[in-house]
Every structure is written in C-alpha cells, then in structure tokens.
C-alpha cells in the first residue's frame, strides 16, 4: 500500500502523475481517491497518459455525490450525505446556542459500495 497525502484545497491534478507512474511501474494495481471529483480528474489524466482503467489500474472514488445513473460508471463508496447534513445542522444549532461548549465528537456513518466500470476483478 502506498499512501499519498492530499490537501484540502488542491491543484486540479494533485498526485495524478505519481499514481500513473506507480501503476506503470507495477507498484500498484488499484487507487482510491478521496472524492469522486478527484477520481474524475484522474480519469482525464490517465486517458491522456494512455493508462487504461480498469485494465491497467482499478480506481474508486469516495463520496458518491454524483448521481450519474451509470453514465460515468464510477466505482465509489457513497457516504450518507443526507444523514451527515442532518447531523451537521444539529451540531451547528448547539454551537450557536452554547458557543465554545460543544465537544468534538467523532461519529461513524455507514457508507455503501456503488459498483461501476472502473474496478476490475481481483487477479492477484
């Protein structure tokens, strides 16, 4: 496993060249991007570089915000955006009512796998 750190406010092609080089070098067979937006950007760069998805590299996104009805064929993990938004409103209401008194909490929300055409079957 190779972990690349991504910035919150990134350049359009952050780490695309690195991922392409790792795939060409046989060091990775799959890559997971921190958002579907970044996955889409990578697909553009991979195509320009002649890297075939999923034949040369399987890729997945993370958030599932694009409801593409299979048009893009993105493999992703959809986070429950609706539940996250409801929770965020509750926390914001508490913060406004009692500034400085709302403790930091880490919460888990169950995501769901969204199959697509960017993920190849496991071969090794």
Secondary structure, DSSP 8 states (H G I E B T S, - for coil): -------SS--TTTTHHHHHHHHHTTS-SEEE-SSHHHHHHHHHHHHHHT--TTTT-EEE-SB-----TTSS---EEE--HHHHHHHHHHHHHHHHHSTT-----------EEE--TT------
